[in-house]
Amino acid sequence: MKTFYTGLIALYSVMARAAIPFSAKARRWVRGRRGWRERLSSFSRGEGKVAWVHCASLGEFEQGRPVIEKIRRERPDWKMVVTFFSP
């Protein structure tokens, strides 16, 4: 199942890149993912703890906002990373 999922993700990426000449949304999708590993890994460098909350959509972010705010209140010394994917 993991191989199937990985294959679908790779296919989606290829299709998005093929759509770049025709779609501004595809261009933004591809541009926004460049260097994502480096950007995320920069949060784990250095001292302190990191809380990473990933939301699948903007709606899930809104639902998770109280949890995020509680973490920030109770752990002010932690770095907070919030990511979401909303096409």
N, C-alpha and C positions, 0 to 999 in steps of 0.2 A: 504494500500500500504506500509506503514511504517513497519508493521509486516512482510509482504512478503520480503521486502528488508533486514530487520534484520535477518530473517530466512536464506536467501541466504548467507549473510555474515558469519553466524554461520556455515553453511554447508561447505562453502569454507575453513574456518579455520580448521574444523575437517578433511577435505580431505587433506589439506596441512600437517597437523600433521601426518596423515596416510602415506603420501608419504615420510616422513623423512628418513626412511631406504633406500629408492631407489633414492633419489634426493638431491644433494648438494644444489640446488636452493631452495628447500622446507626447508631444514635445515636453510639456511641463512634467509629466509622469517620469519620463526618462531622465530629464535634468535633475529632478528632485531626488532621485535615487543614487546619483553619482556621489561616491565618497561616503555613503551612509555608515559603513563599518567604522571608518576613521572618526566620523562625527560622534557616533555613539561610544566608541572606546575612549574618547577623550574625557568622558564623564567618570570613568573608572580609574583614571590616573590620579595619583596624589592621595591625600589623606581623607579620611571620613567615609561614611557609608553613603550609598546611593539607593534611592527607591525609584524603580522604573515601573511606570504604569502605561500599558499599551491598550488603547481603545480601538476597536475595529471601525468605528465611525464617529462622526461628530455627535450623534445622538447618544452613543455609549459614553463619550467624554462627558456630556452634560449629566448623565446618570451617575457617573463616577466622581463627579466634582466634589460632592461632600466627603468622600473617602480621601481624595487628594488633599483637600483642605484640612482634614483631621490629621493626616500624616504630617503636613507642614506645621500645624500647631504643636503637635506632640513631639516632633523630631526636628526642631528648627536648625539643627546642625547638619542634617542630612541634605545631600544634593537631591533635587527632584528632577526626574526626566519623564516627560509625558510625550508619548508618540501616539499618532493615530493615522489611519488610512481611510480617507473618505474621497472616493473618486469623483 
